[in-house]
Amino acid sequence: MNNVTIHTGYLPGAIGRIVELHGTYYAEHWNLGLFFEAKAAIEIAAFLQDFDQEKDGLWLALQDGQIVGAVVIVGREAEEQRARLRWFILDPKVQGQGVGNRLMHE
């Protein structure tokens, strides 16, 4: 079994690490580059600046103190539309170990 723990809420470095995971994954698998990574950075930072603990959610998967996965629920718009799942990502080294499932059920 892996030594991954799930943390609820923001941690220092989370924005950069979530962007890094997205940037490297989408560059490798979908050939997306600078524009995509910059847009992800802007959107993730804006979301966290306006984070509403009553409606939004951020869960981070940690392994040996490093962020290896993340998932976000944007719930602040749920009155107008449904809550949205965003920025679900895992480091390749923990894929296939149930970490994503744990994040989704947290």
Phi and psi in degrees as a GROMACS rama.xvg file:
@    title "Ramachandran Plot"
@    xaxis  label "Phi"
@    yaxis  label "Psi"
@TYPE xy
-77.396  163.851  ASN-2
-102.984  44.5204  ASN-3
-90.3205  133.525  VAL-4
-115.736  156.928  THR-5
-108.095  127.718  ILE-6
-111.499  134.58  HIS-7
-96.7549  125.37  THR-8
100.991  -179.545  GLY-9
-73.5268  146.471  TYR-10
-132.729  148.244  LEU-11
-55.4974  135.107  PRO-12
90.8852  -6.78785  GLY-13
-62.327  -42.9964  ALA-14
-59.8495  -51.8062  ILE-15
-60.2119  -42.1307  GLY-16
-70.4761  -40.6847  ARG-17
-63.051  -42.5251  ILE-18
-63.4787  -43.9937  VAL-19
-58.5518  -47.2518  GLU-20
-60.0839  -44.2224  LEU-21
-66.2554  -45.9845  HIS-22
-58.7886  -46.6571  GLY-23
-70.9416  -39.6463  THR-24
-63.6487  -51.3944  TYR-25
-72.5591  -24.6532  TYR-26
-69.083  -44.7515  ALA-27
-70.2455  -43.691  GLU-28
-94.8229  -24.3639  HIS-29
-128.261  4.35753  TRP-30
59.0951  32.3075  ASN-31
-91.7433  145.868  LEU-32
-126.668  -133.017  GLY-33
-56.3775  -47.1051  LEU-34
-58.037  -47.0517  PHE-35
-62.5765  -47.5833  PHE-36
-64.0768  -40.6068  GLU-37
-64.9593  -41.6589  ALA-38
-64.1887  -41.9961  LYS-39
-61.281  -43.2143  ALA-40
-60.8779  -45.6607  ALA-41
-62.8882  -46.7677  ILE-42
-68.7916  -41.3131  GLU-43
-66.5034  -43.5016  ILE-44
-62.8013  -43.7275  ALA-45
-63.0396  -42.2792  ALA-46
-59.3563  -48.0791  PHE-47
-70.2398  -29.1382  LEU-48
-65.4946  -32.1848  GLN-49
-104.458  17.1738  ASP-50
-54.2334  129.291  PHE-51
-113.768  104.697  ASP-52
-59.7603  -23.6376  GLN-53
-76.5373  -26.0961  GLU-54
-122.627  -30.4389  LYS-55
-98.9016  164.485  ASP-56
-142.019  143.752  GLY-57
-137.931  123.984  LEU-58
-125.789  134.237  TRP-59
-120.065  135.097  LEU-60
-92.6781  127.976  ALA-61
-118.763  135.553  LEU-62
-131.471  119.099  GLN-63
52.8899  39.769  ASP-64
80.3262  -1.50412  GLY-65
-106.738  140.876  GLN-66
-71.7619  120.932  ILE-67
-117.936  3.48568  VAL-68
-173.758  160.515  GLY-69
-157.509  154.231  ALA-70
-148.692  144.856  VAL-71
-127.222  139.922  VAL-72
-115.347  120.922  ILE-73
-95.3961  104.017  VAL-74
-108.23  -8.57193  GLY-75
-64.9008  -19.048  ARG-76
-100.297  8.93364  GLU-77
-63.1473  -24.5615  ALA-78
-69.982  -34.4023  GLU-79
-86.4164  -34.0169  GLU-80
-150.022  -177.737  GLN-81
-76.8882  157.29  ARG-82
-61.8537  150.853  ALA-83
-119.13  138.088  ARG-84
-87.7174  129.268  LEU-85
-139.306  157.946  ARG-86
53.435  41.528  TRP-87
-79.9517  120.526  PHE-88
-153.89  147.587  ILE-89
-131.965  143.984  LEU-90
-64.8448  136.38  ASP-91
-54.1221  -27.6903  PRO-92
-70.1303  -14.3455  LYS-93
-114.487  1.90263  VAL-94
-66.7445  145.312  GLN-95
79.6422  10.6514  GLY-96
-114.897  9.90031  GLN-97
85.4768  3.66745  GLY-98
-66.7391  -43.5996  VAL-99
-60.9841  -40.6827  GLY-100
-62.0165  -42.5581  ASN-101
-63.717  -42.3247  ARG-102
-60.8235  -44.1382  LEU-103
-67.1483  -29.076  MET-104
-94.0148  -7.10014  HIS-105
